[in-house]
């Protein structure tokens, strides 16, 4: 069996550690972790760890990645931080290694929620798009609220390029805000306060949908979906799934297949949906591996290795998820015994 050498970035975070868990299951994969810190909780999953510059120093970051690929004879690299995606978009073609990001004709349609919806609508997939309107200013938001959401108890606001729970707010009036505050719901915000702190980032105002949340992991090759794995997001905290169930939801498999084959021609992609009386509505597109895809690993679908099989090994395998697999997450400590510490007082 051919030995593969891969780089995984951002190994201290949940996304990378989900990828690492999948790669670690394979004896023929040598894993090099890359992070701005020399010690992280992801070190334990790697054969070797390399400290690299932060993505905020793009020239230094790119050179470090190129050096690792050349020196370590790397076959593939898995970018696991959302902020790294734009960097790899710029120089993926310069790298002598496969990059585990989707291949598509319009990458902006994966990174910008407003452009995602516009792209899908033009291709006849508007049935999966919730009611939404883009805005820049507090004045535009108030006009949208009065014209398109009159009398609505809640309206959702999101940054067009946000991920996880970043930039997400449920807007309401003062009375409902105080009730939510009492009930410990931090994402519910008084719209008047929200407008006072409105920044310059473009956002979308979207209908509030209180149904069940689903996440769907999809792998595409040569323009066709190889496998689609829907997951119930039963318990979520700060955008991280703590409790979930892999389900054989044929309607979601169909929806995710149509959307994935419309957006990309190759790679892993993740979608988030919410159920409504009018069917499933797409709420987010993740153009990289996501932290909760480790749930699919538990169901027998190793997406990181599947990427390597199709892209590097030319193994066109078929996979069959083990439906009704449930995942529960818990925190686990990692102990590191250091010889000395700068803050230690010595007699």
N, C-alpha and C positions, 0 to 999 in steps of 0.2 A: 504494500500500500504506500502510495506516495506521501512523503512527509511535507506538510504545509507550514509556512511561517507567516504569522499574521501580527498586525499591530492593532491594539484597541486603545482609543484615547479616552481621557476623562475617567480613569478607572476608579476614582473615588465616589462616583455617583451611581444611582440605581440603574440607569440605562446601560452603562458599561458592564455592571455586574450581572445583569441579565444576559448580556451577550457572552460574557466570560463563562457563565455557568454552562451555556450551550457548547462553547468551544472546548471547555475543560473535559467534557464527556468523551471527547475523541482523542485517542492516543496518538494519532498522526498529526496533531496540530500543536506547534510550538508557539506560545503566546508571549508577545512582548507588550507590556503595558506602558502607556505614555501619559504622563500627567505633569502638571506644573509643580506638584509636591512630590518629594522623594518617598514619603510614607503615607499611604492611604489604606483604607479597608479593602481595596481591590488588589493590593500586592499579593495577598495569599492565593489568588487565582491565577497568577502569572508565573511564567518560567523566568522572566527577566523584566525589570522595570527601568525605564529611562525617564529622567526628568527633562521636560521640554519647556520652552517659553510659553507664557500665557497667550491665548488667541488675540488678545488686545495689542500684541506686537506682531502684526501679520508677517512682516519680512523675516523676522527671526524664527517665528513659528514654522513658516513654510520651509525654510532651510533645514531646520531640525528634522522635520518629517522626511524631507528628501534624503538627508544624511542617513537616517535610520533605515530607510528602504534600500539604499545602496549598500550600506555596511552589513546589514542583516539579511540581505537577499529575500526581501519580503514579497509574498504572493498577493496579499490583500490587506487592506486597512479598513477598520470599522470606526468612523467618526461617531462619537456618542454624546457630544454636547451640541445643543441646538445652535449655539453661537458659532460653531465651527463650520456649519453647512456652507455659508457663503464663501468662506475661504477655500473649501474644497471644490466648490463650483468653479472658482477662478483658475485653479491649477491642477484639477484632476487629470487632465489630458497630458500634463507634463510628467506625471508620475508613472514609474515603471512597476505599477501594482494596481490591482483592481480596487476600486473604491466602493464600499458598500452603501451607496446612495442611489436613489432611483435614476433611471435614464428616461428623459422625456423631451418633448419639443419645446415646452414652456415651463421652466422651473419656477418662475414666479407664481404660476397657478398652483403650486404646491406650498408656497411659503406665505402667501397673502390670502386670507380668508375671503375677502371681497373678490379678488381675481379668481379664486377657486370657484366660487358660485357663478361668476360671469362666464367662465370657461365651460362649466357643466351645462349652464342654461342654453348657451349657443349650440350645444350638441344634443339638445332634447332631453336632458336629465333633470329638468327643473322640478320634477315630482319629489326629488330628494332634498330640495333646498327649502329651508325655513323662511318665513317672512323676515326680511332684514332691510336695513337702510344704512348707507355709509354716511359718516359725518366727520367734521373737523373741529367745530367749535361748540361751546355750550348753547349758543343761540340756535344753531342748526339742530342740536339734540332736542331742545325744547319744542321746536317746530315739528320735528318728527313725532315726538310724543303726542302732541295735540292733534296732529293731522292723521296719523296712522295707528296710534295706540290709545285712543281716547277711552278713559274708563278702565284701562287695564291695571290690575293690582300690581303686577310686576312686569318689568321689561329688562332684558339682559343687555349689558354693554361689554364689548370685547375689543382689545387691540387687534388690528388686522393681522399682526404678525406675532401675537402672543402664543405661548405654549404652556401646557399644564394649567395651573390656576392663575398664571400671571396675567394681569390686565383684565381680569374677569370681575364683574360686579352685577348684582341684581338690584335694579333701581326701583324705588318705591316712594310713597309719601312718608311724612314724619311719623304718623301713627303706626303704620306697619313696620317702619324702621325700629321704633322703640320696642315694639313687641318682639321683633326678631333679635334685638340686642339682649332682651331679657331671656330669650330662649337660647342664646349662645350661637347665633348664626352670623358670623363675621362678614360674609360676602354680601349680605343685604345692606344697602346703603341708601340714605336719604338723598333723593335726586337733587335737592337744593344744595346740599353739602358737596355732592359730586360735581355739580356745575361750578362751584367755587374753586375747586382744585383741578379743573379740567386742563390737561396739558395739550401740547401741539401734535401728539401722535394721532394719526387717523384711526378711527374706530368704526365699529358697526353696532347699531342698535337692533336687537333681534327679539322676536317673540319669546316669551318665557314658556318653556316646555317642562312640565313637571313629571314626565314619564320616566320609565326605567332607562338607565344609561347602558349602552353597549360599546365595546371596543372590538374592532375586527382587524386581525393581522392578515396580510395578504402578500403572497410572493408571486411575481409576474416574470415570465421569461418569453422572449420572442413575441411579445404583444398579447400573450394569453395567460390567464390566471392558472397557476399550478395548484395552489391550495389557498383556501380562505377559512380562517378560524374565528368565529364570533365568540365573544366573551361577555358575560354579564358583569357589570361593575357594581357589585353589591355593596361594598364598603370602600369609600374613597376619602382620603385625608390629604389636603394640600396638593391635589392632583395625582397622588400616588394610590394605586389600588391596593387595598389591604385584604380584601375578600372578594373572590370572584369565581365564576363558574363557566367552563367551556361548554357551549351549547350548539346543537345542530339546528340552527335557525335558518331554514332554507330561504326565507324572504330576505334575511340579512346577507346570506351568501350571494344571492342574486344581485342585491343592491351593490354590495362591495365589489362584485365582479364587474358589473357594468361601469362603475365609477373608476375602478383601478385600470381597466383596459382603455378607458377614455383618457386618463391622465398620464399614464406611464407605459413604457414598452418593456422595462426590465427593472428588477430589484424588489426590495421589501418596502412596503408602505403600510401605514396604519390609519384607520378611520375611526372616528367616534360618532355614534348615532344616539338619538333619543327617540323613544316611541311616542307617537301622538295618535289622535283619533284619525288623522289623515295619513297614517303610515309612518315609516321611519324617516327621520330627517337628519341629514349630515351636519354635525356641529364642528368637527375639527378634522384636519388632515395633518398627519405627521410624516414628514419626508425623511425619516430615519428610523432606526430601531428605537423602540420605546421601552421604558422600564418594565412595563407589565407584560411584554411579550414572553417573559419567562413562564407565564401561565400556559402558553402554547407548548413550551418545552415539556411541562408536566403532562401534557396531553399527547405526547409522542411526536410533536412537530418541532424539530430543531432548526429554526429559521436561520441562525447564523451559519450553521454547517450546510444547510440547504443552499445558501448563497454560494459557498465554496464548491459544492458539488456541481452546480450548474455552470458557474462562471470559470472555475479553475480546473476541475477534474473531468469535466465533460460527462458527468454522470447524471443522466436525465431520469431521476428516480421519481416514483409516485409515493405520496405519503397519505396516511389515513389517520386523522385525529381520533383520539379516544374521547368521545363525547361524554359530557357530564363529569369531567374532571374538575374538582374544586381546589382552589388555592387559598391558603391563609398565610399571611405574612406575620413575622414577629421580629423583634430586634434582638441581635446577638452581639455580645461584646467581643472585641479582638484585643488581646493583650500583647504588648511589645515590651521587651525588657531591654532598656537602654543602659549603656555603661555609665553615662553621666548626663546631666542636663544643665543648661546654662543658668537656670534659676536656682540650682541647688547650692545651699550654703555649706561650705566645707570648713571643718575645724582647723 
